[in-house]
Amino acid sequence: MEEEAMEVEALSDLHMGEVTSPVRRVLLISAGASHSVALLFGNVVCSWGRGEDGQLGLGDAKDRSTPTQLSALDDHGIISVTCGADHTTAYSASRGELYSWGWGDFGRLGHGNSIDVFTPQPVKALYGLQIKQIACGDSHCLAVTIEGEVQSWGRNQNGQLGLGTVEDSLLPKKMHAFKGMRIKMVAAGAEHTAAVTEDGILYGWGWGRYGNLGLGDRKDRLLPERVNVVEKMVMVACGWRHTISVSASGGLYTFGWSKYGQLGHGDFEDHLIPHKLEALNGSFISQISGGWRHTMALSSDGKLYGWGWNKFGQVGVGDYIDHCSPIQVKFPQNQKVVQVSCGWRHTLAVTERNNVFSWGRGTNGQLGHGECIDRNLPKIVEALSVDGSGGQQIQAANVYQPSGRSWVSPSERYAVVPSEAAQLQSMSDASVPNGDTMQM
């Protein structure tokens, strides 16, 4: 899930320049459940990994194991890309358009229906809005405008849209709960959402049964509610059912579900309110990202730390053991990291040398290495890296529109939120099976 802020002002230089070979400068990366997307200098978008639901935007349902240019967005002036679990968005400031594609159930694409889309299509309800950030969760999305207003759409069974109801929204709707406030950024998890205002106030809403809203209880909220925390916040990210935030002083706070150590506090206990991560006290955290059950934090000196669920090596430290405390992820030649993004079970990073690395689950090609195997250490994505092999090039897509596709029921593709009755079974994570029953 990707919730990193994409400030339009900071990306204004993306409109200029052309892609040149062999330099392949990657500006932004984003990881979904089992797919990955990158924005290259020259407004070029590439995607790879699982394509069953059209989330690659390449016009078919095929997986890709290497980065493939999304030619449908060429000359659209794209300046940001964001992955949801099985859908993707891209924004063009020059056109004033947000594009979305992939799995369409529950209206997560914002097109007014629940149809899967295999090539980028504009979200017409947002046409003309100047957007500074997009956040995509499992099946809902939010957009923050330059004015600090928020639009939300998609699945809403636990109030994650913040509209005061539990009705799904097939089209973007303005969140009136933030009237009079300017939102800095938002973050979306599986069924919960968080936001930080320009004044540094943290809010949470949606599904809260693991304490992932930070409000001191396990109740859902249909509207944003202020989180009590001692410091002003400047950044927030959501994992599947946990939340990460960063204070103005660079301190890292986590709360919510921690069965796999994803909170990083040295234990496997849920936390219902924000707890400062003491293990990183000496670091100024500059970027955060939450996966399905793992977490990544980047310090201002370019060091990357990971912790949490590690069944597929997604923490990137050379083993398959879950880690309940931060461990530094090492890169060749001690390269400093400038960007990180967690997918459900894989991780992407960009270094200061303009190299892209990936690790974790690779069964659908989401690591971009031209193979479908897992990796427990960072491995360079050749086609997107300055230090990559000269023989590796970005693939061109052979786009076609499929005449049909097999239907997969939501019960097979989506982890169902537990009922209240199930909740009474000692707050176990019965809704989160140990096997790979979620689409990833």
C-alpha positions, -999 to 999 in steps of 0.1 A, spaced: 0 0 0 13 33 -9 6 66 11 38 87 5 30 124 -2 35 135 -38 37 173 -36 30 188 -70 52 217 -63 82 196 -56 76 176 -88 72 205 -112 106 197 -128 92 164 -141 75 182 -170 109 189 -186 134 166 -202 135 133 -221 144 98 -212 179 91 -223 199 58 -225 217 43 -207 207 66 -178 174 55 -164 165 79 -137 136 67 -116 117 95 -98 90 76 -80 82 40 -71 51 24 -57 43 -12 -47 9 -28 -46 -2 -63 -34 17 -81 -61 26 -54 -87 49 -25 -89 50 9 -107 77 34 -114 77 70 -128 108 78 -148 123 112 -158 104 124 -189 70 114 -174 73 78 -185 54 52 -164 64 16 -161 46 -13 -145 54 -50 -137 42 -79 -116 7 -93 -114 -17 -83 -141 -47 -105 -136 -71 -76 -128 -56 -50 -152 -35 -33 -125 -5 -30 -148 -26 -9 -173 -11 -27 -203 -44 -37 -218 -43 -74 -208 -44 -97 -178 -8 -110 -182 19 -108 -155 51 -91 -164 84 -100 -148 104 -69 -160 94 -32 -161 72 -25 -191 64 9 -204 28 20 -200 26 37 -233 -11 47 -229 2 74 -205 29 87 -228 26 125 -234 1 128 -205 25 147 -182 22 122 -154 39 134 -122 28 109 -96 19 72 -94 3 53 -66 -5 16 -62 -35 2 -43 -36 -35 -36 -48 -45 -70 -54 -11 -87 -32 18 -97 -35 56 -101 -15 83 -119 -19 120 -119 -13 147 -145 -11 182 -132 -9 198 -167 -42 180 -177 -58 182 -143 -67 146 -145 -63 115 -123 -62 82 -141 -71 48 -125 -71 12 -136 -72 -24 -123 -97 -42 -101 -128 -22 -99 -149 -39 -72 -165 -15 -46 -159 15 -68 -123 19 -59 -114 32 -94 -138 61 -89 -155 56 -123 -191 53 -111 -191 15 -114 -174 -17 -102 -159 -27 -135 -123 -38 -139 -103 -16 -162 -73 -28 -181 -59 6 -194 -57 40 -176 -90 59 -176 -97 94 -162 -116 98 -130 -140 123 -145 -155 134 -111 -121 149 -102 -114 166 -135 -98 200 -131 -88 196 -94 -52 204 -85 -42 173 -65 -11 172 -43 -14 136 -30 -32 104 -37 -35 75 -12 -47 40 -22 -56 13 3 -69 -22 -4 -101 -11 -19 -105 26 -12 -88 58 -23 -84 94 -12 -71 126 -29 -58 157 -12 -61 189 -32 -37 219 -32 -62 236 -9 -60 208 16 -95 194 10 -100 156 7 -121 135 -16 -126 98 -9 -142 68 -28 -144 30 -29 -152 5 -2 -167 18 30 -180 -11 51 -162 2 82 -164 40 75 -129 42 60 -141 69 36 -148 93 65 -182 103 52 -203 93 82 -218 63 66 -209 27 57 -221 29 21 -196 23 -6 -190 52 -30 -185 46 -67 -175 82 -72 -153 106 -53 -170 125 -25 -157 155 -6 -150 149 31 -169 176 50 -155 165 83 -124 185 76 -141 217 68 -120 246 81 -88 225 82 -61 220 57 -50 184 53 -13 179 46 -15 142 37 -36 111 40 -28 73 43 -50 43 35 -48 8 49 -70 -22 43 -101 -8 59 -88 23 79 -75 57 70 -53 83 87 -45 120 80 -22 147 92 -32 184 90 -9 213 81 -10 221 119 5 186 127 -27 170 141 -32 133 135 -66 118 127 -78 83 123 -111 66 111 -125 34 97 -118 -1 110 -102 0 144 -104 -35 160 -66 -38 164 -62 -2 178 -49 9 144 -68 42 147 -47 51 177 -77 62 197 -72 39 227 -99 14 219 -109 -11 193 -140 6 179 -146 17 143 -151 53 135 -173 66 106 -158 101 108 -122 113 115 -113 115 151 -82 133 166 -54 111 179 -38 123 211 -1 124 207 25 145 225 42 158 193 31 174 161 30 150 132 43 156 97 38 123 80 16 92 82 15 58 65 -8 28 69 0 -9 67 -28 -34 63 -39 -30 99 -13 -9 116 -3 28 114 30 46 113 36 83 119 65 107 121 68 138 143 83 171 134 114 161 154 119 130 133 105 106 158 87 75 147 54 63 163 35 31 155 2 16 167 -23 -11 158 -18 -48 149 15 -63 158 12 -101 157 42 -103 134 62 -75 151 53 -49 125 51 -21 152 88 -26 160 86 -23 197 105 -55 205 73 -75 212 43 -88 194 16 -69 213 -10 -46 197 -9 -10 208 -41 10 209 -24 45 210 8 58 193 40 45 209 73 60 201 98 36 186 127 38 210 150 17 189 153 45 163 156 74 188 189 84 174 176 87 138 157 114 121 130 96 101 124 111 67 101 85 50 79 56 61 60 29 44 37 1 56 31 -33 40 6 -60 47 25 -71 79 59 -53 76 72 -18 80 100 3 65 115 35 77 142 57 60 164 80 80 177 114 69 212 99 65 200 74 39 198 43 62 168 20 56 153 0 85 128 -28 82 109 -51 106 77 -73 109 65 -102 89 93 -117 68 80 -150 54 92 -141 19 122 -120 28 104 -87 25 123 -71 54 154 -75 33 180 -86 59 190 -120 45 166 -143 64 130 -154 66 125 -147 103 99 -122 116 116 -92 133 99 -72 161 126 -45 162 142 -25 134 171 -40 115 192 -20 89 188 -32 53 222 -32 36 229 -22 0 260 -28 -23 287 -2 -17 267 11 12 245 31 -11 222 55 7 185 51 1 163 80 -10 130 64 -14 111 32 -2 78 16 -9 62 -15 7 39 -38 -12 19 -64 6 48 -89 5 76 -72 -14 96 -40 -10 111 -14 -35 138 11 -28 157 38 -48 193 47 -39 212 80 -43 231 64 -72 198 62 -91 195 24 -87 163 6 -80 163 -25 -57 136 -49 -48 132 -79 -25 106 -102 -10 78 -121 -27 85 -125 -64 60 -151 -76 42 -128 -100 73 -110 -112 67 -80 -90 104 -77 -82 112 -69 -118 142 -92 -122 128 -112 -151 121 -142 -129 95 -153 -104 114 -162 -73 116 -146 -38 146 -126 -26 156 -119 10 182 -93 2 180 -63 -21 186 -71 -57 191 -44 -84 164 -40 -110 186 -39 -140 163 -21 -165 156 8 -141 191 14 -127 221 35 -137 244 7 -126 222 -20 -142 233 -42 -171 234 -23 -204 216 -52 -220 185 -48 -199 160 -25 -214 125 -14 -204 100 -36 -223 74 -22 -247 39 -33 -242 19 -51 -269 -15 -37 -259 -48 -53 -267 -82 -53 -252 -93 -88 -240 -126 -100 -253 -134 -116 -220 -119 -129 -187 -127 -154 -161 -145 -141 -130 -131 -146 -96 -154 -142 -66 -147 -115 -40 -144 -142 -14 -115 -157 -32 -98 -123 -38 -105 -103 -7 -99 -110 30 -133 -105 46 -135 -83 77 -145 -104 107 -180 -102 120 -187 -89 155 -193 -125 165 -159 -135 153 -144 -105 171 -155 -120 204 -132 -149 198 -104 -133 219 -96 -107 192 -77 -133 172 -68 -125 136 -91 -152 122 -98 -129 93 -62 -129 83 -54 -165 73 -18 -178 76 -20 -190 40 -20 -168 9 -58 -166 5 -57 -129 -2 -50 -119 -38 -13 -109 -37 
